[in-house]
Structure formats: structure tokens, C-alpha cells
């Protein structure tokens, strides 16, 4: 705004007007925008829409899995400040749990979030499957998701041993006996994982490297690929909605509407996590003692219980190592079929293959849940 000169009755005066510039928020935005192209990103986000229908709730589970992963990274780095792999592992976790201020809470949040993340990823996978979100053009979204699931399970398996308490020691020992009983490569794989014939501090060192270096280094680029594909193809419309004429289908803008709902889900998830972690603090058993006999009813984490029980069932049906071989073969076949599902059920029509695809997903859910419960009942 410029100052103005006013002349009246031969007297000249200058009216001084205040210098008004754009508000600070706007100037900051303009500064960042000219460097990062924020307008284009916001324009893209506002143009992107998300289908709105009676199954929309399932669109939030990928985001919830992502939230747990962020919590894992944050709490994991905090744990690393005091955790020491090697002979002091147990003592360092004992200190974190009982001596360091709020150490118990960080450890409890990390362990709870690990379990809740696995559960969220399963819900996300099964719901994406039932909504047929694996069909053309989302095959790679499905396959990259499967890689993320495998890595999530490996994060869980490798992290479980790190406290080096009795429970984690014997559960890992049981878990590593599975590859050991397979012919030819089995014992080699088991020895490679253990770093010797027995679960020892070498195993702990290897699991630590897997947990904090290998898994994150593989997980992050695959996650970026997965999310990029979701952005590229948008959210799939489930078959039940495909019969609705396009003009009548409802959508909401991704930004800000869907994002705000997603963030609200994160807030609810954070509350659930805070309640679990503070009301049911994660326990620490006695220090691992390899010379002691394994505690009765030792079993792997709940998300490996199904595989554990399937191997047990086949072990009862076939003598010796044959049971484990048959069990592992059946399990691997199931996994191959699960991976190939997008290639089989690839038509967007509700034909025979679509129906079989849906039955297959329900069958997997029933077998997984059933054998998990059976495993606990048989302990
Ligand atoms: C840690 C693991 C994972 C994370 C963080 C993650 C994250 C996400 C996010 C944020 C979305 C978009 C929102 C949504 O539709 O839910 C998404 C979509 C998707 N994810 Fe995942 N995901 C993971 C694992 C998986 C797994 C295990 C599968 C299946 C094998 C999978 C398959 C898909 C598919 C097919 C979509 C597209 C859904 C649609 O178009 O509606 N994801 N994922």
C-alpha cells in the first residue's frame, strides 16, 4: 500500500498508510510452494477420490498397519538407546523394564504394537482379498503386500528372541527345529539361522541384525512401492458396488475428507495401543537358561500357531520327519495358491472364478483361525 499526498486549501499533507504484507502463514506457504510445488500435490490430492459405500470401513486397515509400523520405528529407536545385544541382552532389557523412567511403557508399546500390527495386516489382507482388490491392475499391490506380510512376520520372529528370557529362548528353539527336520537343505538353513548347532548368543546377534537392519532395509522400499501403487490405481470398488451405475456411485475427496477420517482412525488406534500397553505391561521372564528343561507347553507367538499346529497334525498322521515334510509341502502349496490368486480370479465379472476365489479366501480364513484356536486348545 502506498502513502498518499493530499492537498487542501494550499496545505499539503501526506497520509501515511501502514505497510500490509501477506500473513506469515501465507508467506511461509508461498516460500515452500515455490520450492516444492505444493500446489500441484494438493491439487492432485483434492482430485483423487475414495469410493464411499457400506464396505468403506475396510479401506482404513492399510493405514492402521502403516500407523503401527511408524510406532514400531519410533519405539524401536528409543529401545536401542539402552538395549545391548550379546551377553548383556537380558540385563539391558531388565533395566529398561524396571529401572529406566518409562522404559517399561516404551517396551510395552513396542511389543503390543508388534502384535497389533500383525493383526491389522491380516485384517487388511483378508479384506482387500474379499473386496477383490487384487484384480487387474492391482496384482503388484497384492504381491508387494505379501512381501510386506512376510517381512512383518520376520520382524516378529526375530524381535521375539531379543530379550533373551526363558520364554523367548525356548519358543525360538522350537521354531528353529521346524526347518531342521526337513531333508537336505533343512539342517543347513537351521544352522545358518542359529549360527551353530544350538540357539546361542550367535543366534541372538544374527536375529538382532535381521531385526534392526535387514528387515527395515527391505521393508521400507517395498512399502514405498506398495503405497505408490495405491496412489496410482486408487482404491478398488468391491464387486457388490460394481452393479451400481457409475453416476450413482458415491466418492469423497482424498484431501481433506478421507485423510481426516484416516487420521481419526490413527487417533483411535493410538488410544487402543495406549490402553493395552499401560493396562497390560509386557512381561519379562527369567533370564534364558539353556541348561534348564523347556517350560511345559512352550509355543510360538500366536501368529505362528496355525503353522505350528498344522505341522503337529501332520506329524501325528505320518511317522518321523515325513509328517513335517508333508506339512511344510501343504503349507508352501497354500502360499503359492494365495500368491497366484490375482492371476486366477482376474475378471471383473462375478463368474465361476470369482466365486471360487471368494470361497478360497474364506477357506484360508477358517483354516488359519481354526488351527490357531486348536493349537491353543491342545497346549
Ligand atoms: C505392513 C504391511 C502393509 C502396509 C503398511 C500396507 C499399507 C497399505 C495402505 C496404506 C493401503 C491404502 C489404504 C487401503 O486400501 O487400506 C494399502 C492398500 C492395499 N494393500 Fe496394503 N499394506 C500392507 C500389507 C498388505 C498385504 C499383506 C496385502 C495382501 C497380500 C496388501 C494388499 C493391498 C491391496 C490389494 C491394496 C489396494 C486396496 C484397494 O485398492 O482398495 N497389503 N496397503
Boltz pocket constraint, residues with backbone or C-beta under 6 A from the ligand:
constraints:
  - pocket:
      binder: B
      contacts: [[A, 58], [A, 59], [A, 60], [A, 61], [A, 62], [A, 63], [A, 65], [A, 66], [A, 69], [A, 121], [A, 124], [A, 125], [A, 128], [A, 133], [A, 134], [A, 138], [A, 141], [A, 142], [A, 143], [A, 144], [A, 145], [A, 146], [A, 148], [A, 149], [A, 152], [A, 223], [A, 226], [A, 227], [A, 230], [A, 234], [A, 235], [A, 236], [A, 237]]
      max_distance: 6.0
